[in-house]
Amino acid sequence: MIMAPGSPFMDVPESPSEETDADSTILDTEAVVSSKATLPVSGKSATYPTSSVHELLECPVCTNSMYPPIHQCPNGHTLCSTCKLRVHNRCPTCRYELGNIRCLALEKVAESLELPCRYQNLGCPDIFPYYSKLEHEAQCVFRPYNCPYAGSECSATGDIATLVAHLRDDHKVDMHNGCTFNHRYVKSNPQEVENATWMLTVFNCFGQHFCLHFEAFQLGMAPVYMAFLRFMGDDNEAKNFSYSLEVGANGRKLVWQGVPRSIRDSHKKVRDSHDGLIIQRNMALFFSGGDRKELKLRVTGRIWKEQ
């Protein structure tokens, strides 16, 4: 949403606070005007670089953007409401006691700003009012993806091409071309099921990439095995595809059909929602045949594009 020129101020969302405006003071506005907003200063109009405004709206403690209530000390140093508690009501710049002073001028200046999305360099063309920008960025389709590799705290982010190369080169994930799969899982001691024992394979299909997960974990007191597919892209694109999974032996089989989940949903979120093929251990051992002392599961399936 872009604020039209001359639009009235929008409502300012305020976080819960015990302070009242009675103790508020006004910050000198001459140094806090955006290059996209012109405000009267001493009877004149003046514009200032947006970077200066960004600096003023940056909390000196956590360096995040500040949102109401914005606090200040008697000397005019500002900080966000979260950090006000962290510094024990003491200004981190001059050490004066903060009290309950609100910086209404800075809040109003922020209200007048229109800023580009932080993912502008990744392709987002939109400009937003300051107080709407954060909400948009949390859902921006241009924001980087997190690494979909399960079982680690990998902090890598990037676009799909970057993450595919990262999975191949850094995590040594198997890469396959095609829309069908034949996944074999073998475990010598199926009585021992470590939580989140996992395997991952990436498939290049229909010009897109999909992550096939297969893992064992404890569901309550019962060990289970689970296979599910994730789409390397956004949810609206994932809905264009479907997939099926099948496991069986000895004249019996289990079949699952569903829509792949976007990697925007974390691996844990998908797993904990049970959105995939779940095989109880007793059934898995039955499919394995033999003396049931070794787990041998073969999961087959395919991906197709909906018309």
KOLKE-79723 format. One record per residue (C-alpha): y, x, z. Coordinates in steps of 0.25 Angstrom, whole numbers, padded with zeros to 4 digits, always signed. Last residue first. Layout:
REM residues N
YXZ/...
This chain:
REM residues 307
-0114-0016-0059/-0119-0009-0047/-0123+0006-0048/-0136+0011-0044/-0142+0021-0034/-0157+0023-0033/-0168+0025-0022/-0179+0033-0016/-0182+0037-0002/-0195+0045+0000/-0199+0046+0014/-0209+0056+0020/-0209+0057+0035/-0220+0065+0041/-0230+0061+0052/-0233+0048+0047/-0247+0052+0044/-0246+0049+0029/-0236+0039+0024/-0221+0042+0024/-0218+0027+0021/-0224+0024+0035/-0216+0035+0041/-0203+0029+0036/-0208+0015+0041/-0210+0021+0055/-0197+0028+0054/-0188+0016+0050/-0182+0017+0036/-0168+0013+0034/-0162+0012+0019/-0147+0011+0020/-0135+0005+0027/-0140+0008+0041/-0125+0006+0046/-0128+0019+0054/-0131+0027+0042/-0119+0022+0034/-0109+0025+0046/-0116+0039+0049/-0114+0043+0034/-0100+0039+0035/-0094+0028+0026/-0085+0034+0016/-0098+0040+0010/-0099+0026+0003/-0111+0018+0006/-0121+0015-0005/-0124+0001-0008/-0138-0004-0004/-0153-0006-0007/-0164-0001+0003/-0179-0002+0000/-0190+0000+0010/-0204+0003+0004/-0219+0000+0006/-0231+0003-0002/-0235+0015+0005/-0222+0021+0003/-0207+0018+0004/-0192+0021+0003/-0182+0015-0006/-0167+0016-0007/-0157+0008-0016/-0143+0010-0020/-0131+0002-0025/-0118+0007-0031/-0104+0001-0034/-0102-0002-0019/-0101+0013-0017/-0088+0013-0025/-0080+0004-0016/-0086+0012-0004/-0080+0025-0008/-0087+0037-0014/-0100+0045-0012/-0109+0034-0010/-0119+0034+0002/-0134+0031+0001/-0143+0028+0012/-0157+0032+0018/-0161+0030+0032/-0173+0035+0041/-0175+0029+0054/-0179+0034+0068/-0179+0022+0079/-0173+0023+0092/-0159+0018+0088/-0159+0022+0073/-0162+0037+0074/-0160+0045+0061/-0166+0049+0048/-0159+0052+0036/-0157+0049+0021/-0144+0049+0014/-0141+0047-0001/-0127+0051-0004/-0121+0046-0018/-0112+0052-0028/-0106+0045-0040/-0107+0047-0055/-0117+0036-0056/-0126+0044-0047/-0125+0058-0041/-0134+0058-0029/-0132+0065-0016/-0143+0067-0006/-0142+0068+0009/-0153+0070+0020/-0151+0066+0035/-0157+0067+0049/-0147+0058+0056/-0153+0057+0069/-0166+0066+0070/-0179+0059+0068/-0191+0066+0074/-0203+0058+0072/-0202+0060+0057/-0207+0074+0059/-0209+0080+0045/-0198+0073+0038/-0197+0070+0023/-0186+0063+0016/-0188+0061+0001/-0176+0055-0007/-0179+0050-0021/-0166+0046-0028/-0160+0038-0039/-0146+0038-0045/-0145+0051-0051/-0140+0065-0049/-0144+0072-0036/-0138+0081-0026/-0145+0087-0013/-0135+0090-0002/-0132+0105+0001/-0122+0101+0012/-0112+0111+0007/-0114+0112-0008/-0120+0098-0012/-0113+0090-0001/-0099+0097-0004/-0100+0095-0019/-0103+0080-0017/-0091+0080-0007/-0081+0087-0016/-0085+0077-0028/-0084+0065-0018/-0070+0069-0013/-0068+0077-0001/-0072+0078+0014/-0080+0089+0022/-0081+0086+0037/-0097+0088+0038/-0101+0083+0051/-0116+0084+0048/-0128+0074+0046/-0123+0067+0034/-0116+0072+0022/-0106+0062+0017/-0094+0072+0017/-0082+0064+0020/-0074+0058+0008/-0060+0061+0005/-0049+0050+0005/-0046+0044-0009/-0051+0030-0006/-0041+0029+0005/-0047+0022+0017/-0042+0030+0029/-0030+0034+0020/-0025+0020+0019/-0025+0017+0034/-0017+0030+0036/-0007+0027+0025/-0003+0013+0030/+0007+0017+0041/+0013+0027+0032/+0015+0018+0020/+0006+0021+0009/+0006+0029-0004/-0006+0028-0014/-0011+0038-0024/-0024+0042-0018/-0030+0054-0026/-0035+0065-0017/-0021+0071-0016/-0016+0057-0011/-0026+0057+0000/-0016+0057+0011/-0011+0044+0005/+0004+0045+0001/+0015+0041+0010/+0025+0029+0012/+0034+0030+0024/+0042+0019+0030/+0033+0017+0042/+0033+0032+0045/+0048+0031+0046/+0046+0020+0056/+0036+0027+0065/+0045+0039+0065/+0057+0031+0069/+0049+0024+0080/+0045+0037+0087/+0039+0030+0100/+0043+0036+0114/+0033+0033+0125/+0033+0046+0133/+0031+0059+0126/+0033+0069+0137/+0039+0081+0132/+0030+0093+0127/+0039+0097+0116/+0029+0096+0104/+0016+0090+0110/+0025+0079+0117/+0017+0075+0130/+0011+0061+0131/-0003+0067+0135/-0004+0075+0121/-0016+0067+0117/-0009+0054+0121/+0003+0056+0112/-0007+0061+0101/-0013+0047+0099/+0001+0041+0098/+0006+0051+0088/+0017+0062+0090/+0032+0064+0089/+0042+0074+0094/+0055+0067+0096/+0060+0075+0108/+0058+0063+0117/+0043+0063+0113/+0038+0055+0101/+0027+0044+0098/+0022+0038+0086/+0016+0024+0089/+0014+0023+0077/+0007+0032+0067/+0007+0047+0067/+0001+0055+0056/-0009+0065+0061/-0005+0079+0065/-0013+0077+0079/-0002+0083+0088/+0010+0084+0079/+0008+0070+0074/+0012+0069+0059/+0023+0059+0056/+0034+0069+0057/+0026+0079+0047/+0024+0068+0037/+0038+0064+0037/+0042+0078+0034/+0032+0078+0023/+0038+0066+0017/+0051+0074+0014/+0064+0067+0018/+0073+0057+0012/+0087+0053+0017/+0096+0041+0016/+0109+0041+0023/+0116+0033+0034/+0111+0043+0045/+0097+0043+0040/+0093+0031+0031/+0078+0031+0027/+0072+0035+0014/+0057+0034+0013/+0048+0041+0002/+0053+0055+0006/+0049+0051+0020/+0059+0051+0032/+0056+0058+0045/+0067+0068+0047/+0080+0059+0048/+0072+0048+0056/+0076+0054+0070/+0066+0048+0079/+0069+0035+0087/+0064+0033+0101/+0054+0023+0107/+0053+0020+0122/+0056+0005+0120/+0046+0005+0108/+0034+0003+0118/+0023+0012+0121/+0009+0007+0125/+0003+0010+0111/-0007+0004+0102/-0005+0010+0088/+0006+0004+0079/+0005+0000+0065/+0019-0001+0059/+0022-0014+0052/+0028-0011+0038/+0042-0007+0036/+0049-0016+0025/+0047-0012+0011/+0059-0006+0004/+0051+0002-0006/+0036-0004-0007/+0026+0002+0003/+0014+0006-0004/+0000+0000+0000/
